[in-house]
């Protein structure tokens, strides 16, 4: 460590001090404006998973099952007679994710208490509409394909 003698130290002048503070402030302001400009120029998009996805194979879903796919926010439902359909898990009131209540045999929203039957039909509000149903197909390998971009009526099923 170098020895510094008292007479080697230069006193900080008022001018030097003010210049150092001014330079620091300009540097901070410049960096901030560069960051804000970069944020402004980058696209303001919401990244979501693709609307069409593989839900699993037919054997993954026993007859009479209601399975929540948390990532895609849908229920994959296999009726006791074997056919399939897909119901949105997004509540039509304010968008909470609903749960399947097997003991009651219905889909219930935890936020404000809306209830839907296993077909997605509204039983009890405050939700204003039934849950949406989405298109479902099966590919050559027996994989179920759900397309959330295609809303279907409650009369549409996938027979396997
Ligand atoms: S968000 Fe489902 S009942 Fe309000």
Boltz pocket constraint, residues with backbone or C-beta under 6 A from the ligand:
constraints:
  - pocket:
      binder: B
      contacts: [[A, 91], [A, 92], [A, 93], [A, 94], [A, 95], [A, 96], [A, 109], [A, 110], [A, 111], [A, 112], [A, 113], [A, 114], [A, 125], [A, 126], [A, 127]]
      max_distance: 6.0
